[in-house]
Amino acid sequence: MTDGPAFYFPDVPPIPLPAGHRFPAGKYGMLRAAIERAGTLARATLVPSPIAAREDLLRAHADGYVDAMLDGNVTPDAMRRIGLPWSETLVLRSRATVGGAIASARSALEHGISGQLAGGTHHAHTDFGSGFCVFNDLAVAARTLIETGRVARLAIVDTDVHQGDGTAAILGGDERIFLLSIQGERNFPFRRVPSTLDVELADGTRDDDYLAALAPALDRVLAHRPDIVFFLSGADPLKEDRLGRLDLTHEGLARRDALVLGACKDHGIPVSIAIGGGYAEPIEASVRGYLGTFEVASRLYGLGLSDRPYRNER
């Protein structure tokens, strides 16, 4: 990673959640603190994510849904499907996630790699949210790059343990976009929307089998010749994860990250990172997994060693 920025949630209050809620909203601040403490992005610029405008959201979402969320007129049933109570803070943070994805993608095109310390809200569909996801950050960012002519082709490599159903519903059928989702075969969502390539993994899959399944799938991604890859890393394949059902170690996650990021670097493909799911007990295990992704990126891309902008030679 050169001196391109990495983006984090603006300094707004945490999402207000009832006591005992299973969504670990504090993990984002913990990740930022861990990165600053470890110096992982020492010479990259950590900056607040911009807030996505309504017009940005409409690239992937229906206007009625967007307006209902922005105005607070969303129905209780719709919020139950998302799994989070509506609040102004939730909407602001959701818009920042989308803004961070767009900004990170643009930064990656300039510097070779970028990311945000959030993102990967891949269960949000065109006209409804689901699975803790309000707006689909990568779908909006992908549409933004395509529709503004910044790229001709792109790929999303989704290694969150849950299938990216919302992303597939929004972007599926667009031959310019390759969607890879590698996921637990018996995990949420139980109604799948086909990606370009879905790789299903049995409960209890361990490091070596996981990587053996991922490697040929990445070959398919590279054959698409994307101008950028969105890498949804996800810490929920970890064996400590409450919702994951797989059995990966932290070493396995690091090998996964090195496989994806190394392949992109070797082929001159810019990468934008989103962190995806993580629900470990204790949550520090998820934060460690997220941190590991940025540590792998730092090692592979030589954090801060070059002030020259990255240029895609393809």
N, C-alpha and C positions, 0 to 999 in steps of 0.2 A: 504494500500500500504506500503510495507516495503521499504528498501533502494534501490530498483531497480530504474533504470533510467527512466525518461520520456524524449521524444525526441522532438526537435523543428527544424524548418528550420535553416540551416546554415546561418551565417551572410553574405548573398548575397543581392544585390539590389532587391527591389520589382519588380514584373513583370511589364514591361513597357506597359501601356494600354492607349488608346486614351481617351481624356477628355470625361466624361459622361458615360464611360463604366459601365455596370451594375454589373460586377463581383467585389465584395468588397475585393480586394486583401490585403488590410491593416488589415483585421481582425486577421490574424495569429500573427502579431507582437503585436496587441492589447491584444490578449489572453495571450501571454507570459508575457506581462507587468502586466496584471491583476492578473495572478497567482503569480508572484513575489511580487506584491504589497500586496496581501492578505495573502501571506505565505501559500498557499494551499498545496504546495508540499515542505514544509520547509525542511524536512530531506530526501526527494528523490533528486536524482541528475538530474538536467536539463542539458542535453548534446545535442550537434548538431547531427542531423540525419546523418548517413553515406550515401554516394552517391551510389545508386545501379549501379552495373556493367551491361554491355550489356548482359552478360550471365544470370544475374538475370532476366532481362526483358524478355528474350526469354523463360522463363518458362511459360509465359502466353500470349506472343505476337509474331506475325509473324516477321521473321527477316527483310523482306522488309519494314514493317511499322516502326520497331525499327530503322533501319538504316536511313530511310528517316527523322525521327524526329531528330535523333542525328546529322545528317549531314546538316540539314536545307533544304533538297530537297523535303519536303512535299508540296503537291499542295495547291493552295489557296482554292479549294473546301474542302479539308480535314480540313484545319484550320477553315473555316467557320462552319463546322460541330462541331468542338470543341468549337467554340465561342470565341477564344482568338487568338491574332496574334502570329506567331512564333517568338521566340527570344531565344538566348542562355540562358538567365535567366529563361525563362519558362521551358526549357528542364532540366536545372540544378535543379530547384525546384521540377519538376515532378520526377526526379530520386531520389531526397532526400525524397520525400514522400514515394516512394517504399522502399528505404533503411530504413526509419524510421519504416515502417510497419514490415519489416523482423526483425529489431533489437528489436522492441517492443514485437513481438511475442516470440522471444527467451528469452527476459527478463521476460515476463509473465510466461513462463514455469519454470523459476528459482525462481521467487519471488512471484508468485500468481497473480499479476496484474501489468500492465504497460500500456503505451499509448504514443501517439504522439500528439502534438498540431497542427495537420493537418490530412490529410488522409481521406479515404472514397471516393475515386475516382471511384465510382461504375458504371459509364456510359461508361468507356473505354472498348472496345471490343478487340478481338484478333488482328484485322488488321485495326482498326480505332478508333479514339477518338471521344467523344461526350459530350455535356453538361458540358463544362469546365473541362473535365477529359481527360488527355493525356495517362497515363499508369494506369492500375488497380492495386493499391497497395495491396489490400486484396487478390486478385486472385493470384498475384505473391507470397505473403507471405504464403498463404495457400498451393500452389503448392510446395514451398520451404520446408515447414515442412513435408508434406506428402512424397515428393520424397527423402528427406534425412533421412527418418525414425524417425524423432523427435516425430511424433504423428501418430496414426493409424486412428483416426477419428477427425473431427473438425466440428464446426458450425459457421456460420456467422449470427448474429442477426442484421439486417439492419433496423433501425428505422428512417432513413432519409425519408422525406415525399415523395420522388420520388423513383420509383421502381428501384432496382439494376439490370437493364437489362444486362449490360456488364458482371457483375459478374455471372449472371445466364447463359449467353451465353458461358463463358469460363469454368465454373466449373460444370454446370448442367449435370446430368447423372452420376456423380461420386458418388457412393453410400456411400463413406467414408465421404462425405461432405454434411451437412444439411444447406440449405439456407432458412432463414426466412426473408421475406421483408414485413413490415407493412407500408402501403402507401396510399396516396390519390388516390381514384379510377378515378378521372377526371384530373389527373395531368401528367406531363411529366414523362417518355417517353410514347408516344401514341401507339407505337408498343411494346408490352410487350414480354419479353422472360420469360417463366414460371420458377419461383423458386421452390424449394421443397415445400414451403408453402408461398403463397401470401395472405395477409390479406388486403382487400380493405376497405377504409374508405370514408364515404360521406363527401362532403364539409361541413365545419362548425363543424366537430366532436369536442366534448369538452373532458375535462379531464377524467371523469368517464367512458364514453363510450369507449374512447381510451384504457384505462387500462383494461376494461372488455374484449376487443378484444385481447389485448396483452397477458393476463395471460394464457389462454388455448393454445395459440401458443407457449409460452415458455415451457409448459408441453411437447409438441411435440419435441422441441429442446432437453430437458433433457432426453427424452426417447431414443434419438440417442446415448447417453452416449459419448459426445465429450470429447476429451482430452484437448481441448482449445476452447474458444469462442472468436471470433472477434466481438466486439461490436461497430457497426457504430452508434454513438449516434444521430447526427443530431440535429441542433437547428431550422430547418425550419418547424417543426410542430407548432411553436409558432404562436399565432394569429397576432403578429406584422409582420410576414414574408411576403414580397411582392410576393413570389412565392409559398407559402405553401398551402393556401386554407383551412387549418384546424384552430382550435380555442383553442389551448392549452395555458395554463398559465405557468409561470415559476414554480409554485408549481406542476403543472401536469407533466412537464418535470422532475422535481426532483423525483416525485413518479415513473415515468417510469424508471429512472436510478436506483432507489433503488430496483425496482422489478427485473430488469435484473441482476444487480450486486449482489443483495442479493441472488437470486436463484443460481447463479454460485458459490458464496462463500459457501452457505449452502451445495452444492454438491461437493465441493472441486475441482472446475473446474477453471483453470487459465483463465484470461481475458486480452485481448489486446484491448485498446480503440482507435478508430479513430473518429474524430469529425464531419465529414460529412458537409452537406450544412447548410447555414445560410445567409439569404438575407433580414434581417429586416431593417426597416427605423424607427429610426436611427439604424445603425449597432451595436451600443452598446448593444441593446437587444439580438442580436445573441451571442455576446461575453459573455454576462451575462449567457446565456443558456449553452454555452460551459464550462464556469467556474463552473457552477453548477454541471455538470457531474463529474468533478474532485473533487469538494467538497464532493459529495456523496461518491465517491470512497474513499476519505481520511477518512471520518467518518466510513465507513463500514469496512475498512481494517486496521484501526489504523495506520495512516501514521507515519512511523519512530519509532513505539513502539517496534519493534523487529528487531534484527540484524540477526536472523536466516533465512536462505533461506527457502522459501515456498516449501513444498513437497506435491504433489498430492497423496492423500491416496487411491484413487480409483484403 
